[in-house]
Amino acid sequence: MPVTVRSPQVEQLIDPSVELETLGSGFIFTEGPIWHPVGRYLLFSDMPGDVRRRWSEAEGVSEARRPSNKCNGMTYDAEGNLIVCEHATSLVVRERPDGRREVIASHFGGKELNSPNDVVVGADGAIYFTDPYYGRMDGFGVPRGRQLGFQGVFRIPPGGSEEPSLVVAEDEFDMPNGLCFSPDGTHLYVNDTPRRHIKIFEIAGDGSLTNGRLFADRIGEQDSTGGSPDGMKCDGHGNIWVTGPDGIWIFDPEGHHLGVVQVPEVIGNLNWGGDGWRHMYIAASTSLYRVPTRVAGNRSSYMDLA
């Protein structure tokens, strides 16, 4: 599938004539792709199927965990522990390489979280996650009533020894979803699926978010082909890659729309991996795709695992 070019700058990031490679298909709705740099494999979730899958060049697609508690976003910390958002349990958990599973977030103010959706780990080990209520709906989770009266963005301090703190106002987002850091770690981007926009916040010394502003608005608002802001990642040059109608929308650090990597299915999430972190893995509804890029993903601490 070609790239829709809105600015010649996009050609520095990806070949406009690039073709997608299908790595697997026949899933229900895929999410949360994360590359392990030592094992050289990709984990991804099939939420409605309640299974976590694994892909590698040598073995193709296999099952990694069933049931998976309808897990969604996943990432690693600097020690190689897998941090997982679970829709069915409304938990954020840490899975250690030896198999131990630890709950690191479950409640806020004595009430159950909605359904943690996507997650990132900062250079200091702090964890930020979004908490819409998609996981309390049929299919993507387990239907049940909500306890919280808002959908927030939360921070778990390094070590995860305290209750998570709310880092945005309760009414800041309708359904906060994808999130990512800027390359220097001083800003956090968060998107809102129903409102079709991305906001950017400064990260204060204590980890709180300040000076929030609109970064990109009306993403695909006039488009009826399906797809909206969901998964989102930042590349090493500060460009934002976010799901939207027709595929992956690319914005430069100032919020200018550069182009769209066309994908034939609605995308749940995306992430870099492979040699030099220059392959984009795309979890798109029933299929897992891969495409080479001319830019690497934004550096995270887990990328340096040995």
N, C-alpha and C positions, 0 to 999 in steps of 0.2 A: 504494500500500500504506500503511495507517495506521501510527501509532506506538503501540506498547504502552506505556502510561503506568503507571509504578510510583510516581512522585512528581510532583506538580504542577510541580516545578522544571524538568522536561524541557520544558515548554511555553515556557520562556524561551529555549530553544535551538533548537527546531524546532516547526513547526505539526503538531499531532497528526494532522490530516487530510491531510497532505501526500501527493502522488502522485509516484511515480518516473517519470522520463522516460527512455526507452530511446534511447541514442545510437548503438548498434551492437550486432550480434549475430552468431552463427554462428562464434564463436571456440572454442578448445578449453579453455583455462584462462588467464584474464587475471590480471595482477599489476602492481605497481609504478607506479600512476598518478602523474604529476608534471606540474604546470602551468607553462608558460613565460609570465611576465608581460609580456614584450615582444612575443614572437611570437603570444601569445594562442592557444596550442594546448596540447593534452594529449598526452604520450607515455604509452604503456602497453605492457606485454609480454604476448605470448601464448607462454608458456614451451614447452609441448609442440609448438607449431607452429614454434618457433625463429624467431619474427619479432617485431620491435618495430613497433608501430603508432602512428599519430598521428591525433588528432581535432581538428578546428576547426569553429567554427560555419559558416564559409563553405564548407569543402570536405568536411566529414564525415570518414569514416575512410579513411585511406590507409596504405600501408606506408612505414616510415621506415628499417628496416634488416633485411635477410635475407641470410645467417643472423645471428642476434643473440647467438649463444653461449648461447642459452636464458637470457637475462638475467632477473633478478627485480627486486629493489628498486632504485629510482633516486631521485636527488635532484640539486639544483644546489648549487654553492658560491657564494660572494659575487661571483666573477668571471664567473658564468654557465657554468662548465664542468659538464658532466654527469658525475656520479659513479654508476657502474653496478656492481652485483653480478652476476657471471656464473656460472651453474651449470655450464656445460659445461667451463669452463676453470679453475674454482676461483679466480678472480681478482676483485679490486676494481680497476676501471680508471677513469681520468679521460679523458673525451672533450672535447677543446677545440673551440670553435666553428669553427676553421679545418680541422677534420678529424683533427688529431693524436690518437692514442690512446696513453695512457701507463699502464703497470701501476704501481699504488701499493701493492698488497698481494698476495702470492702464497704465502708460506711463514711458518711460525712454528717456531722451533727447528730449522730445516733440513728440516721436513716440510711437504708441501702442505697448504694450508687445505682444509677439507671442501668447502664450497660456499657462499660468502658469500651471504646471503639478503636482508637489509634493511639500510638505511644512513641515517645522519643526519649533518649537519655542524653543529658548534657555532659560536658567535659568534666564537671565536678561530681558526676554520679547522680544528680537529681533527675527525677523522672517526671515528665509532663504527659498528661493524657486527656483526651476528650471524652465526654460522657453524655451523648445523646441517648434516646431510649429505643433505638432500632432493635436492640436485642430483647425487648419486651413485646415484640410483634411476632406473629406467626411466621414461620419460615426461617427468618434470620435469627430467631432466638426462641424463647419460651413465653407465650402470652401470659401476662400477669400484671397486676396493678403496680403503679409507681408510688414510691414513697417521697422522693424529692419533688419539689414543685418547680424545678428549673433544670436546664441542661448546661452544665458548666465545663470549665477547663481547670484541671487540678494539677498540683505539684506534690510529689512525694520527695521529701528531703533525702540527701545522700544517706545510705544505710537503711532507709525505709523504716525508721523506728517510731515515727509519729503518724497521727492521722493526716491524710492529705489536706493541703490548704487550697482553697478556692482562689484562683489568681486573676479572675475577671469578674465583673459584676454579674449578678444572676440573670440579668436581662440582656447581656452583651450579645448572645447568640440565640438563634432559634434551635438549630441542631448542629453544634460544632462537630467537625469531622476530622479531616486531615490536618496534620501539623508538621512543621519542620523548622530547623534552625537555619539562620544565615551562616555563611562560611566562617565568620569570626566569632560566632556564638553569642553575639550581643543582642540579637533580635529573634523573635519567634513569630512564625506565620501560622495562622489558623484560618481554615475556611468554614463556611456555613452552607450546607447543602441546599436547603430551601431558599435561602436569600441569594444564592449564586454569587457570593463574593468571598474575597480573601482579606483578612485584616493582618496588620503587622504591629507588633508590640516591642518595646524596648525591655530588656531583661535587667532589672536592678541588681545591685550587689547582693541583696538577700534572696534573690530568685523570684521575686514578685514581678508582675508585668505592669508596665506603665506606658503612657503616651500612645495608646492604641489609635490607629488610623486605618482608613480604607486603602488597600493596596490595589485591588482589581475588583471591578464591579460588573454585574449583569453578564456573567460568563455563560454564553449560549442562551441568554434569555429569550431571544427571538427564534431559537432553533427548536424544531419539533422532532428531531431524530433520536432523542433520548440521550441520557448521560448528563451528569451534573457534577459540580465539585465534590470530590470524595477523597481518594488518595492523593497525596501531594508530597513532592520531594524537591530539594534544592540541589543544584549542581555545584561543582567546585568554583564556578565563577559568579555564583549568586543568582543565577536564573532559576525561576520557579517553573516546575513541570507539574501540572495538575490535570486530573481527569475532567472531561467535559463532553459536550456533544461531538460526535465523530471521532473522538480519540483523546490524545494528550495535548492540552493547550500549554504553550510555552510563553512565559513573560520574562522580560529582562528585569534587572534589579530596580528599575524605576517604575515598573508596572506596565510597560508597553507590551502589547500582544505581538509576538514575533511569528507565530505560526502554529499549525496543528499537525501532529503525527497521527495520521488516519489509522484507525483500528476498527475492524468490522463488527465488534461487539461492545456493549456497555462495559466500561472498566471499573473495577472495584479499587484497585491500587496498583502501584508500580514501585520499582526499586532497582538500584544498580547492583551489579555483581560481576563475576568473571574476571578475566585478566585485566589488570589495571583499572578495575571498576568502570569499564567502558561498555558494558552490555546492559541494556535496560530490559528488565524482566517485567512483564505486564500480565497481571491477573485480571482477565476480562471475561466475566460471566462464565461461559462453559469451557473456556480455553485458557491455556498459559502460552504466552508468546515471548519471543526474544528479538531484540533489534540492537545493532551496534550503534554507538553514538561517538561523536568526536570530542566529547567532554566527559570527564569522570564525575561520579557522584560526590557530593559534599562530604568531607572527611568526618567520620565519627570514630569514637575511641575503639569500637569493636573491630574496625578495619585493620588495626595493628596487632590483632591477636597472632601469637606465634605458636 
